[in-house]
Amino acid sequence: MNKVHLLGNLCFDNKLKYTPSNKAVLRNSLAVRRNYKNKSGEYDTDFINVMFFDKRAEFVNEYTKKGAKILVHGSLQTRNYEVDGVKKTFTEVVADEVEFVQPLEKKETKKEIETEVIESKEDVFKDFGDNVQLDDLELTDEDLPF
């Protein structure tokens, strides 16, 4: 059985995209706090890539933004790809269900969304090392899990 449940905060502003066959796709990462403290007495955080499809992707895009706390139910998916002759593996969660833990906030206008992006220039995750750049991965209809 391949089932994943994650409670965390969205790490990035949403960027909704569409495949050539017009299926909505939204990629983001969840910052998920571990259940135990490290040697310093603090909780560590894992950053887990999540994909949303179709109406779910459009709904998440419309009602969430960076920092929103959500609960994701889904399954783990691993894909292989090659960059400059080097094979790489990419693991992510494909969301089957999403629950909003905070009240929904419908984004009013495109100008408001652009303002949010301009105001959040600080890289709050810079101390966590390198992370997979979601925009570098091209998605085709063959990559969809259904």
N, C-alpha and C positions, 0 to 999 in steps of 0.2 A: 504494500500500500504506500503510495506516494502522496502524503498530505502534509501541508505546512500551514502553521498559524503564526502570524507575526503582528505584534503591536509596536508601533513606532511612529516617528515623525518623518515626513517627507523631507528629503535633503536638498532638492532643487526646485526651481520654478518649473511648472509643467510646460512641455513642448509637445503638443498633439500633432501627430503626423498621420498620413494616409498611405496605404499600399497602392500599387497600380490598379488593384481591383476595388479601390475605395473603401477598404476596411480601416477603421480608426485604430491607431496604435499609440500607446503612451508608455514611455519608459521613465522610471524614476528610481531612486534608492530610498530605503527606509533606514533611519538611524534607530537601532534596537538596543536598548540597555540590557546588559547581562544581569543575571539574577544573583551574582555573587561579587564581592569586593576583591580587588587586587591587593598586592602587598602594601600599597600605599594607602589602603583603606577607602579607595574610590571605586565606583562602578565603571567598567570598560564598556565601550559601545561598538557594536558591529554594524557595518554598512552593507545592506543586502539589496541587490538589484531586483526590481519588480517590473513586470510587464502587465499592462491592462489592454484589453481588446474591445472593439466594437462600442456598443452603448455604454459599457462600463468605463471605457477609456474616456469617452466624451463627458460622462457624468463626473468622473474624478477631475478631469480638466476644468470643468465649469465650476465646481464647488470646493476645490481645495487649492492650496498654494504652498510654497516652501514653509516648512515648520508645522503643517497640519498634522494632528495625531489621528491615525487611522488603524483599523484592524483589518488585516488581509488574510483570507483563507485561500489557499491555492495548492499548487504542486511544484516541485523542483524540476527544472529543465536544464540540461547541460548541452551546449553546442560547441563544436570545434570549428575553427576557422584558421586561415593562414595569412600572415602579414610578412611580406618580404622573405618568403620561404621558411618562416618560422611558424610551426603549429602552435596554436594557443587554444585554451579551453575557457569557455565563458559559462558561468552558472548563474541562473536567475530563477525567481519565483514567478510563475504564470498565475495571475489572480483569477480565481473562480468567483469569489465574493469579496465585497468591501463593505466595512461598517465604519461610519464616521463617528469618532469619539467626541469631537467638538461640534458645536452647532454649525450648520451649513452656512456658508457665506457665498452667495452668488456674486460673481464678478460683474460689476456694472458695465464698464466700458473698456475698450481696448486701451485708452489713455491711462486708466487706472492700473492696468496690468503692466504697461510699459514703465510707469512710475515705480512700481514695486521692483522691477528688474534694476532700474537705475539706482535705487536707494540701497540695494543689497550687493554692493561691490566687494565688501570684505569677504575673504575666503575663510569661513568659520571652521572648515575641516582641514586647514593646511597642516596641522600638527599630526594628522593621522596617516601621512605617507601617501604614496601613489595609489590611485583608484582607477578603475577602468573608465575610460571616457565613453559615455553612452552615445554621443553623437558620431563617434568614429565607426560604429557598426552599422552597416547598411542592412536594411530589412527588406526581404522580398516575400511574395506570397508563399514560396516554398518553405520559409522559416516559420510560418504560422503553425501552431500545434493542432489545428483542426482543419 
